Amino acid sequence: MNLLGILVLNLLFLLAGSGILWGIRGWRTWNEYWALGGVAYVIGLCSVGALATFVPIWGGRLSGGAIVGICAAVGIPGLIVGWRKHRPRPVASEPWRPTRATLTPLTLAGLCVALFAEFFRVARIQPMTAWDAWGFWMTKAKAIYYFGGLAPTYFEHLWGPSYPLFVPVLAAMDFRFMGSADTTTLGVQWWLLAVAFVWAGAALLRRIAPATSVWIFLALFVVLPELDRRLLERKADWPLDIFFALSACALLSWIVTRENWLLAVYGVTLCATLLAKRDGQLLAICLVVAGLVTAGVRSRRSWLAVPGIAVLAYLPDIPWRIWWTSRHLQSDSPQGGLLHATFHNIGQAPAAFHLVFRLLFEYHLWLAPAPMALVAAALCLTQGDRRVATFFLVAFGLGFVGWAWENWAYVSPSLPISTNPAVNPTNRTVASLVLLSIVAAPVMIGSLLTRSREAAQDLVLANTTGSASASAINP
């Protein structure tokens, strides 16, 4: 029964997101909808989760009726917009036949399905053991589920009282549909987020990258050692990284294709990034700067699209900030403020950079997506699409500096610069840059392959033309 409750709730997310997708884009065939289903699910989950955070802030209870009402409020306006735009009804697709070109992507997709099927068996039964999860993430979720609203006297005794509410609210909604605070079965929700990353990532990337490259890196995501070790910890780290990577993927797709519906995906997933964890603010800055530099700093359209939508994405975070600051909860900022800590601890900067570099490129943690993406970006600067390489390098570089800065600004006896995951979270935070590499690398490699084929065709054409000229001169 608990598992059924989670599946029903996530089906509501899919339906709500389908309404949004129908309004911003639509689909012509049901096969096309199946391909875009991951995008619909993600934007539905992010939208419903963002709006649901308002309920406990305003003292309400996340009842089943309230959750269904939020889903309806998210999906129905999209259906109305699609109807007003006179979108044609989807039709049945022609029978699809695999070809030699689709054999490799299909094989890799099948591998992902098989690995996720095995992962699901573990997600149903693995108990919650991570300290952060039972210490405050799931404790907040249980408080919202049992009591409704937010009790300041209770929250002030928890670690990280100012952390955003998206993940506790998502877990509380799962509890409501499960009928109990079953933190073991809750692992399925985190499993669904990983599935959604692959499903939505494939839909977004296939617009701008070859299918084989896309599925190679998505399969690489599924076999990441740190994903296997940490996804089911029921913490906010993986949701944060998944929302960030999909937001980056949507923004990059918009830069390449200029399809406006992608901006809505970028904004909704960026909103979830900001609401998942306070680290989302740093990641949002990375995306905004990278997008603005790549799309054109002098373009008014770029300013409206990239920073403008980011400002809108930040708005749902304001009620929570007002709530915890008005009740004088601890902000988790370093003593003396960020500026003071930055320069007071500047001597720790070299050690912080070394720590981030070491953990980011550890093969036994992340395999090799980041090095491959960096090599592809360097080649793209001279041979491929410079826009993609510029976007990746700016976002990756800012993220690298940001995680190093976080280490030296917050360094203390309780948070030393250390590779020990028990005392320093950097081995988790760098996952955002790994996932950024996974979504950017296929696009850059595809650009390089396209340029290589064009060069080969030009060479063949030049040789053919030369041979024809020689034959005309010497009949």
N, C-alpha and C positions, 0 to 999 in steps of 0.2 A: 504493500500500500504506500509506503514512503517513497519508493522509487517511482511509482505511478504519479504521485503528487508532483515530483520534480519534473517529470516529463510533461505533465499537463501545463505547468507554469511556463515551461520553455516553449511549448506549442503556442501559448498566448503571446510570448515575445515574438515568435515567428509571424503570427497573424498580424500583430500590431506593426511590425516592421514591414510586412508585405503591403499594408495600407500606405505607409510612408513611401515605399518604393514605387507603388502605383502612381502616387501623386507626383513624384519628382522625375520619374523615368518611364515606368510602365514596361510591359513585355509583350512581344507579339505572339510567341508560342509558349507552350507549357514546358518544352525542353529549355527554352531560354530562362523561364522562371526557375526551373530546377538548378540551372547553372548559377543564377543570382540568389538562390535561397540563403546561402551563407551571409551575403550582404544584408538581406532582409532581416535575418535573425539577429545579427549584430546591432544594426541600427534600432531594432525593436527593443532589445535588451538594454542598450545604452540609454534610449529615450525613456523607457518605463522606469529604469533604475534611477535616472537623474530626477525625474518628477517624484518618485516615491520617497526620495530623501527629504522632501518638504514635509511629509506627513508627520514623522516623529518630531521634527523641529518645531512644528506648530502645535504639538501636543496631541496629535491624533493617533489612532491605532491602525496598523496595517492589516485590516481584516481582508478576508477573501473578496468581499464585495468592493472594497476600496481598490484592491489590486486590479480586479477585472475592470472597474471604472476607469482607472488610469490607462490600461491597455486600450480600452475603447476610445478614450480621449486622444490617444496617440494615433491610432489607426484610422478612425473614421474620417477625420479631416483630410487625410491623404486620399482616401477613396473619393471624397467629394471633389477634391482638386482634380483628380484624374477624370472624373465624370464631367466636370466643367470643361476640361481640355478635350473632351470627345475622343478619348482613347478607344481604339477598337478592341473588341473582346479578343482575348487570346484564342488561337486556334490550335488544333492538333498538329504536331510536327510530322514531317515525313520520316519514314523509317530510317534510322541512322545505321550506317554500316562502317565498321572500323576499317581503316586503311593502314598501309605500311607506315605512313608518317605518324599515325596515332598509336602505334604499337608500344613504343617506349613510354609515352606519357600514361597510357592506360596501365601498363605494368607497374609503374611507380605509384600511380593512384591506388591500384589494388594493394600494393605493399603498405601504403598508409592506412588503408581500411583494415587490413589484417592486423597491423600493429595496434591500431586504436581498439579493435575488438578485444585483443588480449589485455590492453590497458584498462578497458571498461570492467573486466572481471576483477581487477585489482581495486579500481575506484569504488566499487560497491562495498567492499569489505575492509578496506584499510582504515584503521582507527586514526584519530587525530592525536598526534604526539608532539607537534611543534610548540615550543613555549609561547611564541608570539600569538599563535592561533588561540590557545586556550587562555592565555594571559589577558588578552584584550580584544582581538578581532571577533572571535566567536562569543566572548562574554558580552560585548556590546550587542551582538545580534540576538542573543538570548534575552537580554534586557528589553530590547525593542519588541521582541515577539511576545514575551510574557506580560509586560506592563504597559506597553505603548508609550509614546512620548519619550522624553529624555530627562532623566533625573540628574540634575547638576551634582548633588551630593554623592551620587553613585559614580558618575563619570570622573569626578576629580580624584578618585582613589585608584583609577586605572592608569596603567602606563599609556602614554600617547593620547591624552584626552582630547587634543585638538586635531587628531587625524580625521580626514573626511569620512563620510558615512556610507559611501556607495556599497562597499563590500559587506559591512554589517547589515545594511538594508536588504541587499540581494539575498543574503543568507536567511534573514528574518522572513522574507517572502517565501523562500523555499520551506522553511519550518511551517509556515501557515498552510501551505498546500500539502505538506507531508502529514500534518496533524500532530507533530511532535518536534522537539529540538534534537533531531537525530543527526549528530555531527559526523557519524560514520558514513551514512548514505549521502550526506552532503558532498562528499568527494566527487559524485557524479556531476555536480554543477561545474566544478573546475575542469573535469574531463570534457564537458560540453564546450567550455571556452576554448580549449585546445583544438577540438574538432572544428569549431567555428572559425578559428584562425586559418586553418588549412582551407576550409570551404570558401570563406570569403576572400582569402588571399589569392586563391586560384582564379576566382572571378575577376578580381581587380587587376591582377598581373597579366592575365591572358590578353588583355586589351593592348598591352605595351611590350610584351616579351614572348619569346617562343615557348610553346607548351612544354617541350622537353626540359629546357632550363628551369622553368617555373617548378615543375614537379621534382626535379632533382633537389632543389633547395627546400621545398616543402617536406620532402621525405627526410632531408637532413634535419629539419626541425623536429620531426617525430622521434628521431633517434638521439637527440641531444642527451648526454648523460645527466645534466642538471635538470632537464625537464622530467626525466624518469625519477630522479631523486626528490624533487621539490614541488612538483605541480600539485600534488594532493595534500600539501601542508595546510590548506584552507587559510592562507594569508593573502594579502593584497598584492604581492610582488608580481606574480604571473598575470593576473588580470590587468594590472597597470602596464606591463610590457606588451601584452597582446593588443590592448586598446591603442597604445602608442604606435606600435608597428603598423596596425591597420590604418590609423590616421595618416601616418607617413606614406603608406601605399596609396591611399586615396588622393592625397595632395600631389604626389608625384605623378599619378595617372592624369590628374587634371592639368598639370603643367605640360605633359606630353600631348594630350588629346584635346584639351579645352572643352570637355563635356561638363556642363554646369552641374549636373546631378551629382557628380563626384564631390563637389564642394559641400553638399549636404552630408555626405558620408564622412568627409574630413571633419566637419564641425561637430557632428554628434559623437564620433569616437574620441575627438579631442576633449569634449565635455566630460566623457566618462574617464578619460585619463586624468583630468584635473580633480575629479571627484573620488578617484580610487585611492590616491595617496598624495601627500604633500609634495613628494618628488615629482609629481606630474607637472608642477609649475616649471621646473627646470627643463623637463622634456618638451613642454609646450613652447618655451622660448627657443629651443633648438629647432623645432619645426618651423616656427614663424620666421626666424632669421634665414634659415636655409631656403624656405619657400620664397621669401621676398627677394633674396639675392638671385635665385634661379629664375623666377618669373619676371623680374625686372623692377628695380627699385624706383625707376622714374615713371612706371606705369600706374595710372590711377586705378585701373582694374585690378592690378596686383595688390595694391594697398587695401582695396575694398574686400578682396577675396581672402587674402592670407591673414593679415592682422585683424581685419574687420570681423571675420568669422570667429577668430580666436577670442576676441573681446566678448562676443555673444556667447561663446562656449564657456567663458568664465562666470557669466552671470548666475547660473544655478549654485555656484559655490559661495556667493555672497551671503545668503541667509544663514548658512552654517557658520561662516566667519563671524557674523553679527551675534549669533547665539553664544558661541564659546567665548568670544571676547567680552561680551556684556556680563558674563558670569565669572569672569576672571580666572578661567581655566589656564593651566600652564601651556605656553605656546611651543615648547620644545625648541626654541631658538637658543643659540649659544649665549653664554653669559656676556653681557656688555653689548649685545647686538651683533648682527651679521658683519657690519663694516669693521667693528673693533676686532672681532674674532679673525677676520680675514687677514688683517695686517699684523695682529698680535702673534698669530701662529704661523706666519709666513715661512719661518724656518723649517716647518714640517712639510712644505710643498714638494721638495724633491722626493721624499719618502712616499708621499701620497701619490704622485705621478707614477712612481715605480710600482706601487701596489696595484693601481688600476691597470697598468700595462701588463703586469704579470698575470693577474686574474683574468683579464679579458682574452689573453692569447694562450691560456692553459688548454692544451688539447684534451686532457682527460676530463675537463669540465664542459667545453663547448665545441670540441672538434675543430673545424677550420673555416667556418663561414666568414668570420671577420677578416682574416688574411686574404682569402680569395676575393672578397669584395674590394679590399683596398688595392690589390693588384689590378683588378678589372677597372677600378676608378682611375688609376694612374695611366693605364693604356687608353681609356676613353678620352682623357684630356688631349691626346694627340691623334687618336684614330677613330673614335666613336662619337656618341652623342655627349657633348660636353655638359648639357643641361643636367642629365641624370648624374654624371660624375660630380658636378658642382654641388647639387643638392645633397648627395650622400656625404661628400667630404666635409661640407660645412656642418651638417647635422651631427655627423659622427665626431668631428673635431670638437664642437661645442659640448657634446655629451661627455666626451673623454675629459675635457678640462673641468666640466661641471662636477663629475663624480670625484675627481681629484680634489677640487676645491671643497666639496662636502667633507672629505676626510680630514683636511687640515683645519678647516674652520670649526669642525665639531670635535676635534681631537681632545680627549680627556682620559683620566684613568679608567672610566667605565666604557669608553669607546676608543680604544687605541688603534693605531694604524697597524693592522695585523691581518694575516691571511686566515686566521682562525675564524670560521663562520659563526662560532658561538659568541664572539665579542665584536665582530665587525661585519656589516651586511653587504660589503662591496661585492662579494662573490655572487650575490643575488642582483644587485643593482645594475651590474654591467650586462645583464641579460637584455636590457633594452637596446643596447648597441649591437648585440648579437642578432636580435630579431630585425633590427633595422638593416643589418647586412644581408639577412636572408631575403628580405623583400626587395632590396635594391640590386643585389648581385645579378639576378636573372635578367633584369632590364639592361644592365650594362653589358653583360655577356651577349645578349641578343643584339645589341647595337654593334658590338665588335664583329659578330658573325655576319650581320647584314653588310657592314662595310667591307669585310673580307670577300664575300660573294660578289659584291659590286666590283671590287678591284679585279677579281678573277675574270668576270664577264668582260670588263673593259680590256683586259689583256688578251682574251680570246678574240674579241672583236678587232683589236688592233692587229693581231697576227693574221686574221682572216683578210682584213683590208689590205695589209701589206702583201700577202700572197696573191690576191687578186690584181693588185697593181703590178706586181712583178710579172704575172702571166700576160697582162696587157702589153707590157713593154717588150717581153720576149715571147712572142707567140710560138 
